[in-house]
Amino acid sequence: MRSEGTKALCQSCPLRTQCLRKPDISPYRQVTFFDGSKAKDLHPQTTAMRARIDSREGRLLYSWRLGIVDPVFGNLHNHHLRRFTLRTRHKVDAQWKLFALVHNVQKLQGKAP
């Protein structure tokens, strides 16, 4: 459930300075309340994957992802590889391999995470 105060109500409220983090910037307050229920999952594949990840073995395997995959993509994102600048699968593949090569060379030099 989402509740939102109007600009007129919040401007005249005596608790404005206690309610808002930045009362001089924020015009009004928006609050969201959760009733504790979960939204219905419409996709059985999502439910199955969630069960696999939440298992003991799934947690162990998923914890390795932090050290294996995510730092590589984070590093490439920091080097402004947010989208490929070339077209066709062959050229994109070459560009991806070039970025991977640069990442690995930086890793050998101790400059990549």
Phi and psi restraints in degrees (range 20) as a CNS / XPLOR table:
assign (resid 1 and name C) (resid 2 and name N)
       (resid 2 and name CA) (resid 2 and name C) 1.0 -116.4 20.0 2
assign (resid 2 and name N) (resid 2 and name CA)
       (resid 2 and name C) (resid 3 and name N) 1.0 133.0 20.0 2
assign (resid 2 and name C) (resid 3 and name N)
       (resid 3 and name CA) (resid 3 and name C) 1.0 -123.5 20.0 2
assign (resid 3 and name N) (resid 3 and name CA)
       (resid 3 and name C) (resid 4 and name N) 1.0 138.7 20.0 2
assign (resid 3 and name C) (resid 4 and name N)
       (resid 4 and name CA) (resid 4 and name C) 1.0 -137.7 20.0 2
assign (resid 4 and name N) (resid 4 and name CA)
       (resid 4 and name C) (resid 5 and name N) 1.0 125.1 20.0 2
assign (resid 4 and name C) (resid 5 and name N)
       (resid 5 and name CA) (resid 5 and name C) 1.0 -79.8 20.0 2
assign (resid 5 and name N) (resid 5 and name CA)
       (resid 5 and name C) (resid 6 and name N) 1.0 147.7 20.0 2
assign (resid 5 and name C) (resid 6 and name N)
       (resid 6 and name CA) (resid 6 and name C) 1.0 -80.8 20.0 2
assign (resid 6 and name N) (resid 6 and name CA)
       (resid 6 and name C) (resid 7 and name N) 1.0 164.6 20.0 2
assign (resid 6 and name C) (resid 7 and name N)
       (resid 7 and name CA) (resid 7 and name C) 1.0 -62.2 20.0 2
assign (resid 7 and name N) (resid 7 and name CA)
       (resid 7 and name C) (resid 8 and name N) 1.0 -41.5 20.0 2
assign (resid 7 and name C) (resid 8 and name N)
       (resid 8 and name CA) (resid 8 and name C) 1.0 -65.7 20.0 2
assign (resid 8 and name N) (resid 8 and name CA)
       (resid 8 and name C) (resid 9 and name N) 1.0 -41.3 20.0 2
assign (resid 8 and name C) (resid 9 and name N)
       (resid 9 and name CA) (resid 9 and name C) 1.0 -67.2 20.0 2
assign (resid 9 and name N) (resid 9 and name CA)
       (resid 9 and name C) (resid 10 and name N) 1.0 -43.1 20.0 2
assign (resid 9 and name C) (resid 10 and name N)
       (resid 10 and name CA) (resid 10 and name C) 1.0 -72.4 20.0 2
assign (resid 10 and name N) (resid 10 and name CA)
       (resid 10 and name C) (resid 11 and name N) 1.0 -31.2 20.0 2
assign (resid 10 and name C) (resid 11 and name N)
       (resid 11 and name CA) (resid 11 and name C) 1.0 -64.2 20.0 2
assign (resid 11 and name N) (resid 11 and name CA)
       (resid 11 and name C) (resid 12 and name N) 1.0 -36.7 20.0 2
assign (resid 11 and name C) (resid 12 and name N)
       (resid 12 and name CA) (resid 12 and name C) 1.0 -96.1 20.0 2
assign (resid 12 and name N) (resid 12 and name CA)
       (resid 12 and name C) (resid 13 and name N) 1.0 2.0 20.0 2
assign (resid 12 and name C) (resid 13 and name N)
       (resid 13 and name CA) (resid 13 and name C) 1.0 -74.1 20.0 2
assign (resid 13 and name N) (resid 13 and name CA)
       (resid 13 and name C) (resid 14 and name N) 1.0 132.6 20.0 2
assign (resid 13 and name C) (resid 14 and name N)
       (resid 14 and name CA) (resid 14 and name C) 1.0 -72.0 20.0 2
assign (resid 14 and name N) (resid 14 and name CA)
       (resid 14 and name C) (resid 15 and name N) 1.0 -17.1 20.0 2
assign (resid 14 and name C) (resid 15 and name N)
       (resid 15 and name CA) (resid 15 and name C) 1.0 -96.1 20.0 2
assign (resid 15 and name N) (resid 15 and name CA)
       (resid 15 and name C) (resid 16 and name N) 1.0 11.9 20.0 2
assign (resid 15 and name C) (resid 16 and name N)
       (resid 16 and name CA) (resid 16 and name C) 1.0 -54.8 20.0 2
assign (resid 16 and name N) (resid 16 and name CA)
       (resid 16 and name C) (resid 17 and name N) 1.0 -43.9 20.0 2
assign (resid 16 and name C) (resid 17 and name N)
       (resid 17 and name CA) (resid 17 and name C) 1.0 -70.0 20.0 2
assign (resid 17 and name N) (resid 17 and name CA)
       (resid 17 and name C) (resid 18 and name N) 1.0 -25.4 20.0 2
assign (resid 17 and name C) (resid 18 and name N)
       (resid 18 and name CA) (resid 18 and name C) 1.0 -86.7 20.0 2
assign (resid 18 and name N) (resid 18 and name CA)
       (resid 18 and name C) (resid 19 and name N) 1.0 -28.4 20.0 2
assign (resid 18 and name C) (resid 19 and name N)
       (resid 19 and name CA) (resid 19 and name C) 1.0 -83.5 20.0 2
assign (resid 19 and name N) (resid 19 and name CA)
       (resid 19 and name C) (resid 20 and name N) 1.0 -40.6 20.0 2
assign (resid 19 and name C) (resid 20 and name N)
       (resid 20 and name CA) (resid 20 and name C) 1.0 -98.4 20.0 2
assign (resid 20 and name N) (resid 20 and name CA)
       (resid 20 and name C) (resid 21 and name N) 1.0 141.5 20.0 2
assign (resid 20 and name C) (resid 21 and name N)
       (resid 21 and name CA) (resid 21 and name C) 1.0 -69.7 20.0 2
assign (resid 21 and name N) (resid 21 and name CA)
       (resid 21 and name C) (resid 22 and name N) 1.0 -40.0 20.0 2
assign (resid 21 and name C) (resid 22 and name N)
       (resid 22 and name CA) (resid 22 and name C) 1.0 -127.0 20.0 2
assign (resid 22 and name N) (resid 22 and name CA)
       (resid 22 and name C) (resid 23 and name N) 1.0 80.2 20.0 2
assign (resid 22 and name C) (resid 23 and name N)
       (resid 23 and name CA) (resid 23 and name C) 1.0 -62.9 20.0 2
assign (resid 23 and name N) (resid 23 and name CA)
       (resid 23 and name C) (resid 24 and name N) 1.0 -26.2 20.0 2
assign (resid 23 and name C) (resid 24 and name N)
       (resid 24 and name CA) (resid 24 and name C) 1.0 -76.8 20.0 2
assign (resid 24 and name N) (resid 24 and name CA)
       (resid 24 and name C) (resid 25 and name N) 1.0 -19.9 20.0 2
assign (resid 24 and name C) (resid 25 and name N)
       (resid 25 and name CA) (resid 25 and name C) 1.0 -104.8 20.0 2
assign (resid 25 and name N) (resid 25 and name CA)
       (resid 25 and name C) (resid 26 and name N) 1.0 -44.0 20.0 2
assign (resid 25 and name C) (resid 26 and name N)
       (resid 26 and name CA) (resid 26 and name C) 1.0 -76.8 20.0 2
assign (resid 26 and name N) (resid 26 and name CA)
       (resid 26 and name C) (resid 27 and name N) 1.0 126.0 20.0 2
assign (resid 26 and name C) (resid 27 and name N)
       (resid 27 and name CA) (resid 27 and name C) 1.0 -77.8 20.0 2
assign (resid 27 and name N) (resid 27 and name CA)
       (resid 27 and name C) (resid 28 and name N) 1.0 -30.7 20.0 2
assign (resid 27 and name C) (resid 28 and name N)
       (resid 28 and name CA) (resid 28 and name C) 1.0 -157.5 20.0 2
assign (resid 28 and name N) (resid 28 and name CA)
       (resid 28 and name C) (resid 29 and name N) 1.0 173.7 20.0 2
assign (resid 28 and name C) (resid 29 and name N)
       (resid 29 and name CA) (resid 29 and name C) 1.0 -109.2 20.0 2
assign (resid 29 and name N) (resid 29 and name CA)
       (resid 29 and name C) (resid 30 and name N) 1.0 137.9 20.0 2
assign (resid 29 and name C) (resid 30 and name N)
       (resid 30 and name CA) (resid 30 and name C) 1.0 -120.8 20.0 2
assign (resid 30 and name N) (resid 30 and name CA)
       (resid 30 and name C) (resid 31 and name N) 1.0 128.9 20.0 2
assign (resid 30 and name C) (resid 31 and name N)
       (resid 31 and name CA) (resid 31 and name C) 1.0 -127.6 20.0 2
assign (resid 31 and name N) (resid 31 and name CA)
       (resid 31 and name C) (resid 32 and name N) 1.0 139.0 20.0 2
assign (resid 31 and name C) (resid 32 and name N)
       (resid 32 and name CA) (resid 32 and name C) 1.0 -118.9 20.0 2
assign (resid 32 and name N) (resid 32 and name CA)
       (resid 32 and name C) (resid 33 and name N) 1.0 130.4 20.0 2
assign (resid 32 and name C) (resid 33 and name N)
       (resid 33 and name CA) (resid 33 and name C) 1.0 -112.6 20.0 2
assign (resid 33 and name N) (resid 33 and name CA)
       (resid 33 and name C) (resid 34 and name N) 1.0 134.3 20.0 2
assign (resid 33 and name C) (resid 34 and name N)
       (resid 34 and name CA) (resid 34 and name C) 1.0 -105.9 20.0 2
assign (resid 34 and name N) (resid 34 and name CA)
       (resid 34 and name C) (resid 35 and name N) 1.0 134.4 20.0 2
assign (resid 34 and name C) (resid 35 and name N)
       (resid 35 and name CA) (resid 35 and name C) 1.0 -88.6 20.0 2
assign (resid 35 and name N) (resid 35 and name CA)
       (resid 35 and name C) (resid 36 and name N) 1.0 1.6 20.0 2
assign (resid 35 and name C) (resid 36 and name N)
       (resid 36 and name CA) (resid 36 and name C) 1.0 93.2 20.0 2
assign (resid 36 and name N) (resid 36 and name CA)
       (resid 36 and name C) (resid 37 and name N) 1.0 -14.5 20.0 2
assign (resid 36 and name C) (resid 37 and name N)
       (resid 37 and name CA) (resid 37 and name C) 1.0 -83.8 20.0 2
assign (resid 37 and name N) (resid 37 and name CA)
       (resid 37 and name C) (resid 38 and name N) 1.0 153.3 20.0 2
assign (resid 37 and name C) (resid 38 and name N)
       (resid 38 and name CA) (resid 38 and name C) 1.0 -99.6 20.0 2
assign (resid 38 and name N) (resid 38 and name CA)
       (resid 38 and name C) (resid 39 and name N) 1.0 147.5 20.0 2
assign (resid 38 and name C) (resid 39 and name N)
       (resid 39 and name CA) (resid 39 and name C) 1.0 -66.9 20.0 2
assign (resid 39 and name N) (resid 39 and name CA)
       (resid 39 and name C) (resid 40 and name N) 1.0 147.7 20.0 2
assign (resid 39 and name C) (resid 40 and name N)
       (resid 40 and name CA) (resid 40 and name C) 1.0 -68.1 20.0 2
assign (resid 40 and name N) (resid 40 and name CA)
       (resid 40 and name C) (resid 41 and name N) 1.0 134.7 20.0 2
assign (resid 40 and name C) (resid 41 and name N)
       (resid 41 and name CA) (resid 41 and name C) 1.0 -89.6 20.0 2
assign (resid 41 and name N) (resid 41 and name CA)
       (resid 41 and name C) (resid 42 and name N) 1.0 116.5 20.0 2
assign (resid 41 and name C) (resid 42 and name N)
       (resid 42 and name CA) (resid 42 and name C) 1.0 -86.8 20.0 2
assign (resid 42 and name N) (resid 42 and name CA)
       (resid 42 and name C) (resid 43 and name N) 1.0 -12.5 20.0 2
assign (resid 42 and name C) (resid 43 and name N)
       (resid 43 and name CA) (resid 43 and name C) 1.0 -110.8 20.0 2
assign (resid 43 and name N) (resid 43 and name CA)
       (resid 43 and name C) (resid 44 and name N) 1.0 116.3 20.0 2
assign (resid 43 and name C) (resid 44 and name N)
       (resid 44 and name CA) (resid 44 and name C) 1.0 -65.4 20.0 2
assign (resid 44 and name N) (resid 44 and name CA)
       (resid 44 and name C) (resid 45 and name N) 1.0 -26.4 20.0 2
assign (resid 44 and name C) (resid 45 and name N)
       (resid 45 and name CA) (resid 45 and name C) 1.0 -66.2 20.0 2
assign (resid 45 and name N) (resid 45 and name CA)
       (resid 45 and name C) (resid 46 and name N) 1.0 -38.2 20.0 2
assign (resid 45 and name C) (resid 46 and name N)
       (resid 46 and name CA) (resid 46 and name C) 1.0 -65.2 20.0 2
assign (resid 46 and name N) (resid 46 and name CA)
       (resid 46 and name C) (resid 47 and name N) 1.0 -42.3 20.0 2
assign (resid 46 and name C) (resid 47 and name N)
       (resid 47 and name CA) (resid 47 and name C) 1.0 -63.5 20.0 2
assign (resid 47 and name N) (resid 47 and name CA)
       (resid 47 and name C) (resid 48 and name N) 1.0 -42.6 20.0 2
assign (resid 47 and name C) (resid 48 and name N)
       (resid 48 and name CA) (resid 48 and name C) 1.0 -64.5 20.0 2
assign (resid 48 and name N) (resid 48 and name CA)
       (resid 48 and name C) (resid 49 and name N) 1.0 -42.6 20.0 2
assign (resid 48 and name C) (resid 49 and name N)
       (resid 49 and name CA) (resid 49 and name C) 1.0 -66.9 20.0 2
assign (resid 49 and name N) (resid 49 and name CA)
       (resid 49 and name C) (resid 50 and name N) 1.0 -39.4 20.0 2
assign (resid 49 and name C) (resid 50 and name N)
       (resid 50 and name CA) (resid 50 and name C) 1.0 -61.4 20.0 2
assign (resid 50 and name N) (resid 50 and name CA)
       (resid 50 and name C) (resid 51 and name N) 1.0 -40.7 20.0 2
assign (resid 50 and name C) (resid 51 and name N)
       (resid 51 and name CA) (resid 51 and name C) 1.0 -65.5 20.0 2
assign (resid 51 and name N) (resid 51 and name CA)
       (resid 51 and name C) (resid 52 and name N) 1.0 -38.8 20.0 2
assign (resid 51 and name C) (resid 52 and name N)
       (resid 52 and name CA) (resid 52 and name C) 1.0 -67.1 20.0 2
assign (resid 52 and name N) (resid 52 and name CA)
       (resid 52 and name C) (resid 53 and name N) 1.0 -42.3 20.0 2
assign (resid 52 and name C) (resid 53 and name N)
       (resid 53 and name CA) (resid 53 and name C) 1.0 -70.2 20.0 2
assign (resid 53 and name N) (resid 53 and name CA)
       (resid 53 and name C) (resid 54 and name N) 1.0 -35.1 20.0 2
assign (resid 53 and name C) (resid 54 and name N)
       (resid 54 and name CA) (resid 54 and name C) 1.0 -78.3 20.0 2
assign (resid 54 and name N) (resid 54 and name CA)
       (resid 54 and name C) (resid 55 and name N) 1.0 -7.2 20.0 2
assign (resid 54 and name C) (resid 55 and name N)
       (resid 55 and name CA) (resid 55 and name C) 1.0 -73.9 20.0 2
assign (resid 55 and name N) (resid 55 and name CA)
       (resid 55 and name C) (resid 56 and name N) 1.0 167.2 20.0 2
assign (resid 55 and name C) (resid 56 and name N)
       (resid 56 and name CA) (resid 56 and name C) 1.0 -61.5 20.0 2
assign (resid 56 and name N) (resid 56 and name CA)
       (resid 56 and name C) (resid 57 and name N) 1.0 -45.0 20.0 2
assign (resid 56 and name C) (resid 57 and name N)
       (resid 57 and name CA) (resid 57 and name C) 1.0 -68.5 20.0 2
assign (resid 57 and name N) (resid 57 and name CA)
       (resid 57 and name C) (resid 58 and name N) 1.0 -37.8 20.0 2
assign (resid 57 and name C) (resid 58 and name N)
       (resid 58 and name CA) (resid 58 and name C) 1.0 -64.2 20.0 2
assign (resid 58 and name N) (resid 58 and name CA)
       (resid 58 and name C) (resid 59 and name N) 1.0 -40.4 20.0 2
assign (resid 58 and name C) (resid 59 and name N)
       (resid 59 and name CA) (resid 59 and name C) 1.0 -63.3 20.0 2
assign (resid 59 and name N) (resid 59 and name CA)
       (resid 59 and name C) (resid 60 and name N) 1.0 -40.6 20.0 2
assign (resid 59 and name C) (resid 60 and name N)
       (resid 60 and name CA) (resid 60 and name C) 1.0 -63.6 20.0 2
assign (resid 60 and name N) (resid 60 and name CA)
       (resid 60 and name C) (resid 61 and name N) 1.0 -48.0 20.0 2
assign (resid 60 and name C) (resid 61 and name N)
       (resid 61 and name CA) (resid 61 and name C) 1.0 -65.2 20.0 2
assign (resid 61 and name N) (resid 61 and name CA)
       (resid 61 and name C) (resid 62 and name N) 1.0 -40.7 20.0 2
assign (resid 61 and name C) (resid 62 and name N)
       (resid 62 and name CA) (resid 62 and name C) 1.0 -69.3 20.0 2
assign (resid 62 and name N) (resid 62 and name CA)
       (resid 62 and name C) (resid 63 and name N) 1.0 -29.0 20.0 2
assign (resid 62 and name C) (resid 63 and name N)
       (resid 63 and name CA) (resid 63 and name C) 1.0 -66.7 20.0 2
assign (resid 63 and name N) (resid 63 and name CA)
       (resid 63 and name C) (resid 64 and name N) 1.0 -25.1 20.0 2
assign (resid 63 and name C) (resid 64 and name N)
       (resid 64 and name CA) (resid 64 and name C) 1.0 -70.1 20.0 2
assign (resid 64 and name N) (resid 64 and name CA)
       (resid 64 and name C) (resid 65 and name N) 1.0 -24.0 20.0 2
assign (resid 64 and name C) (resid 65 and name N)
       (resid 65 and name CA) (resid 65 and name C) 1.0 -59.1 20.0 2
assign (resid 65 and name N) (resid 65 and name CA)
       (resid 65 and name C) (resid 66 and name N) 1.0 -37.0 20.0 2
assign (resid 65 and name C) (resid 66 and name N)
       (resid 66 and name CA) (resid 66 and name C) 1.0 -58.8 20.0 2
assign (resid 66 and name N) (resid 66 and name CA)
       (resid 66 and name C) (resid 67 and name N) 1.0 -37.0 20.0 2
assign (resid 66 and name C) (resid 67 and name N)
       (resid 67 and name CA) (resid 67 and name C) 1.0 -92.1 20.0 2
assign (resid 67 and name N) (resid 67 and name CA)
       (resid 67 and name C) (resid 68 and name N) 1.0 -10.9 20.0 2
assign (resid 67 and name C) (resid 68 and name N)
       (resid 68 and name CA) (resid 68 and name C) 1.0 -108.2 20.0 2
assign (resid 68 and name N) (resid 68 and name CA)
       (resid 68 and name C) (resid 69 and name N) 1.0 -55.2 20.0 2
assign (resid 68 and name C) (resid 69 and name N)
       (resid 69 and name CA) (resid 69 and name C) 1.0 -98.2 20.0 2
assign (resid 69 and name N) (resid 69 and name CA)
       (resid 69 and name C) (resid 70 and name N) 1.0 -50.6 20.0 2
assign (resid 69 and name C) (resid 70 and name N)
       (resid 70 and name CA) (resid 70 and name C) 1.0 -60.0 20.0 2
assign (resid 70 and name N) (resid 70 and name CA)
       (resid 70 and name C) (resid 71 and name N) 1.0 -40.6 20.0 2
assign (resid 70 and name C) (resid 71 and name N)
       (resid 71 and name CA) (resid 71 and name C) 1.0 -62.0 20.0 2
assign (resid 71 and name N) (resid 71 and name CA)
       (resid 71 and name C) (resid 72 and name N) 1.0 -32.9 20.0 2
assign (resid 71 and name C) (resid 72 and name N)
       (resid 72 and name CA) (resid 72 and name C) 1.0 -64.9 20.0 2
assign (resid 72 and name N) (resid 72 and name CA)
       (resid 72 and name C) (resid 73 and name N) 1.0 -48.6 20.0 2
assign (resid 72 and name C) (resid 73 and name N)
       (resid 73 and name CA) (resid 73 and name C) 1.0 -67.1 20.0 2
assign (resid 73 and name N) (resid 73 and name CA)
       (resid 73 and name C) (resid 74 and name N) 1.0 -35.6 20.0 2
assign (resid 73 and name C) (resid 74 and name N)
       (resid 74 and name CA) (resid 74 and name C) 1.0 -63.5 20.0 2
assign (resid 74 and name N) (resid 74 and name CA)
       (resid 74 and name C) (resid 75 and name N) 1.0 -42.4 20.0 2
assign (resid 74 and name C) (resid 75 and name N)
       (resid 75 and name CA) (resid 75 and name C) 1.0 -65.3 20.0 2
assign (resid 75 and name N) (resid 75 and name CA)
       (resid 75 and name C) (resid 76 and name N) 1.0 -42.7 20.0 2
assign (resid 75 and name C) (resid 76 and name N)
       (resid 76 and name CA) (resid 76 and name C) 1.0 -65.5 20.0 2
assign (resid 76 and name N) (resid 76 and name CA)
       (resid 76 and name C) (resid 77 and name N) 1.0 -35.7 20.0 2
assign (resid 76 and name C) (resid 77 and name N)
       (resid 77 and name CA) (resid 77 and name C) 1.0 -65.4 20.0 2
assign (resid 77 and name N) (resid 77 and name CA)
       (resid 77 and name C) (resid 78 and name N) 1.0 -38.1 20.0 2
assign (resid 77 and name C) (resid 78 and name N)
       (resid 78 and name CA) (resid 78 and name C) 1.0 -66.3 20.0 2
assign (resid 78 and name N) (resid 78 and name CA)
       (resid 78 and name C) (resid 79 and name N) 1.0 -25.1 20.0 2
assign (resid 78 and name C) (resid 79 and name N)
       (resid 79 and name CA) (resid 79 and name C) 1.0 -93.0 20.0 2
assign (resid 79 and name N) (resid 79 and name CA)
       (resid 79 and name C) (resid 80 and name N) 1.0 22.3 20.0 2
assign (resid 79 and name C) (resid 80 and name N)
       (resid 80 and name CA) (resid 80 and name C) 1.0 66.3 20.0 2
assign (resid 80 and name N) (resid 80 and name CA)
       (resid 80 and name C) (resid 81 and name N) 1.0 29.6 20.0 2
assign (resid 80 and name C) (resid 81 and name N)
       (resid 81 and name CA) (resid 81 and name C) 1.0 -94.2 20.0 2
assign (resid 81 and name N) (resid 81 and name CA)
       (resid 81 and name C) (resid 82 and name N) 1.0 81.4 20.0 2
assign (resid 81 and name C) (resid 82 and name N)
       (resid 82 and name CA) (resid 82 and name C) 1.0 -101.5 20.0 2
assign (resid 82 and name N) (resid 82 and name CA)
       (resid 82 and name C) (resid 83 and name N) 1.0 -21.3 20.0 2
assign (resid 82 and name C) (resid 83 and name N)
       (resid 83 and name CA) (resid 83 and name C) 1.0 -157.1 20.0 2
assign (resid 83 and name N) (resid 83 and name CA)
       (resid 83 and name C) (resid 84 and name N) 1.0 156.7 20.0 2
assign (resid 83 and name C) (resid 84 and name N)
       (resid 84 and name CA) (resid 84 and name C) 1.0 -80.4 20.0 2
assign (resid 84 and name N) (resid 84 and name CA)
       (resid 84 and name C) (resid 85 and name N) 1.0 143.0 20.0 2
assign (resid 84 and name C) (resid 85 and name N)
       (resid 85 and name CA) (resid 85 and name C) 1.0 -96.0 20.0 2
assign (resid 85 and name N) (resid 85 and name CA)
       (resid 85 and name C) (resid 86 and name N) 1.0 -6.6 20.0 2
assign (resid 85 and name C) (resid 86 and name N)
       (resid 86 and name CA) (resid 86 and name C) 1.0 -110.1 20.0 2
assign (resid 86 and name N) (resid 86 and name CA)
       (resid 86 and name C) (resid 87 and name N) 1.0 168.0 20.0 2
assign (resid 86 and name C) (resid 87 and name N)
       (resid 87 and name CA) (resid 87 and name C) 1.0 -119.7 20.0 2
assign (resid 87 and name N) (resid 87 and name CA)
       (resid 87 and name C) (resid 88 and name N) 1.0 166.2 20.0 2
assign (resid 87 and name C) (resid 88 and name N)
       (resid 88 and name CA) (resid 88 and name C) 1.0 76.1 20.0 2
assign (resid 88 and name N) (resid 88 and name CA)
       (resid 88 and name C) (resid 89 and name N) 1.0 145.9 20.0 2
assign (resid 88 and name C) (resid 89 and name N)
       (resid 89 and name CA) (resid 89 and name C) 1.0 -61.3 20.0 2
assign (resid 89 and name N) (resid 89 and name CA)
       (resid 89 and name C) (resid 90 and name N) 1.0 -39.4 20.0 2
assign (resid 89 and name C) (resid 90 and name N)
       (resid 90 and name CA) (resid 90 and name C) 1.0 -62.5 20.0 2
assign (resid 90 and name N) (resid 90 and name CA)
       (resid 90 and name C) (resid 91 and name N) 1.0 -45.7 20.0 2
assign (resid 90 and name C) (resid 91 and name N)
       (resid 91 and name CA) (resid 91 and name C) 1.0 -69.6 20.0 2
assign (resid 91 and name N) (resid 91 and name CA)
       (resid 91 and name C) (resid 92 and name N) 1.0 -39.9 20.0 2
assign (resid 91 and name C) (resid 92 and name N)
       (resid 92 and name CA) (resid 92 and name C) 1.0 -64.7 20.0 2
assign (resid 92 and name N) (resid 92 and name CA)
       (resid 92 and name C) (resid 93 and name N) 1.0 -40.4 20.0 2
assign (resid 92 and name C) (resid 93 and name N)
       (resid 93 and name CA) (resid 93 and name C) 1.0 -60.6 20.0 2
assign (resid 93 and name N) (resid 93 and name CA)
       (resid 93 and name C) (resid 94 and name N) 1.0 -42.5 20.0 2
assign (resid 93 and name C) (resid 94 and name N)
       (resid 94 and name CA) (resid 94 and name C) 1.0 -64.8 20.0 2
assign (resid 94 and name N) (resid 94 and name CA)
       (resid 94 and name C) (resid 95 and name N) 1.0 -40.9 20.0 2
assign (resid 94 and name C) (resid 95 and name N)
       (resid 95 and name CA) (resid 95 and name C) 1.0 -65.9 20.0 2
assign (resid 95 and name N) (resid 95 and name CA)
       (resid 95 and name C) (resid 96 and name N) 1.0 -41.1 20.0 2
assign (resid 95 and name C) (resid 96 and name N)
       (resid 96 and name CA) (resid 96 and name C) 1.0 -62.2 20.0 2
assign (resid 96 and name N) (resid 96 and name CA)
       (resid 96 and name C) (resid 97 and name N) 1.0 -43.8 20.0 2
assign (resid 96 and name C) (resid 97 and name N)
       (resid 97 and name CA) (resid 97 and name C) 1.0 -64.6 20.0 2
assign (resid 97 and name N) (resid 97 and name CA)
       (resid 97 and name C) (resid 98 and name N) 1.0 -35.1 20.0 2
assign (resid 97 and name C) (resid 98 and name N)
       (resid 98 and name CA) (resid 98 and name C) 1.0 -65.2 20.0 2
assign (resid 98 and name N) (resid 98 and name CA)
       (resid 98 and name C) (resid 99 and name N) 1.0 -45.0 20.0 2
assign (resid 98 and name C) (resid 99 and name N)
       (resid 99 and name CA) (resid 99 and name C) 1.0 -64.0 20.0 2
assign (resid 99 and name N) (resid 99 and name CA)
       (resid 99 and name C) (resid 100 and name N) 1.0 -38.8 20.0 2
assign (resid 99 and name C) (resid 100 and name N)
       (resid 100 and name CA) (resid 100 and name C) 1.0 -65.1 20.0 2
assign (resid 100 and name N) (resid 100 and name CA)
       (resid 100 and name C) (resid 101 and name N) 1.0 -39.0 20.0 2
assign (resid 100 and name C) (resid 101 and name N)
       (resid 101 and name CA) (resid 101 and name C) 1.0 -62.8 20.0 2
assign (resid 101 and name N) (resid 101 and name CA)
       (resid 101 and name C) (resid 102 and name N) 1.0 -45.7 20.0 2
assign (resid 101 and name C) (resid 102 and name N)
       (resid 102 and name CA) (resid 102 and name C) 1.0 -61.6 20.0 2
assign (resid 102 and name N) (resid 102 and name CA)
       (resid 102 and name C) (resid 103 and name N) 1.0 -41.6 20.0 2
assign (resid 102 and name C) (resid 103 and name N)
       (resid 103 and name CA) (resid 103 and name C) 1.0 -61.0 20.0 2
assign (resid 103 and name N) (resid 103 and name CA)
       (resid 103 and name C) (resid 104 and name N) 1.0 -44.3 20.0 2
assign (resid 103 and name C) (resid 104 and name N)
       (resid 104 and name CA) (resid 104 and name C) 1.0 -68.0 20.0 2
assign (resid 104 and name N) (resid 104 and name CA)
       (resid 104 and name C) (resid 105 and name N) 1.0 -37.1 20.0 2
assign (resid 104 and name C) (resid 105 and name N)
       (resid 105 and name CA) (resid 105 and name C) 1.0 -65.4 20.0 2
assign (resid 105 and name N) (resid 105 and name CA)
       (resid 105 and name C) (resid 106 and name N) 1.0 -42.5 20.0 2
assign (resid 105 and name C) (resid 106 and name N)
       (resid 106 and name CA) (resid 106 and name C) 1.0 -62.8 20.0 2
assign (resid 106 and name N) (resid 106 and name CA)
       (resid 106 and name C) (resid 107 and name N) 1.0 -36.1 20.0 2
assign (resid 106 and name C) (resid 107 and name N)
       (resid 107 and name CA) (resid 107 and name C) 1.0 -63.2 20.0 2
assign (resid 107 and name N) (resid 107 and name CA)
       (resid 107 and name C) (resid 108 and name N) 1.0 -42.7 20.0 2
assign (resid 107 and name C) (resid 108 and name N)
       (resid 108 and name CA) (resid 108 and name C) 1.0 -65.2 20.0 2
assign (resid 108 and name N) (resid 108 and name CA)
       (resid 108 and name C) (resid 109 and name N) 1.0 -32.2 20.0 2
assign (resid 108 and name C) (resid 109 and name N)
       (resid 109 and name CA) (resid 109 and name C) 1.0 -81.3 20.0 2
assign (resid 109 and name N) (resid 109 and name CA)
       (resid 109 and name C) (resid 110 and name N) 1.0 -10.9 20.0 2
assign (resid 109 and name C) (resid 110 and name N)
       (resid 110 and name CA) (resid 110 and name C) 1.0 85.2 20.0 2
assign (resid 110 and name N) (resid 110 and name CA)
       (resid 110 and name C) (resid 111 and name N) 1.0 19.4 20.0 2
assign (resid 110 and name C) (resid 111 and name N)
       (resid 111 and name CA) (resid 111 and name C) 1.0 -100.6 20.0 2
assign (resid 111 and name N) (resid 111 and name CA)
       (resid 111 and name C) (resid 112 and name N) 1.0 -14.7 20.0 2
assign (resid 111 and name C) (resid 112 and name N)
       (resid 112 and name CA) (resid 112 and name C) 1.0 -100.9 20.0 2
assign (resid 112 and name N) (resid 112 and name CA)
       (resid 112 and name C) (resid 113 and name N) 1.0 152.5 20.0 2
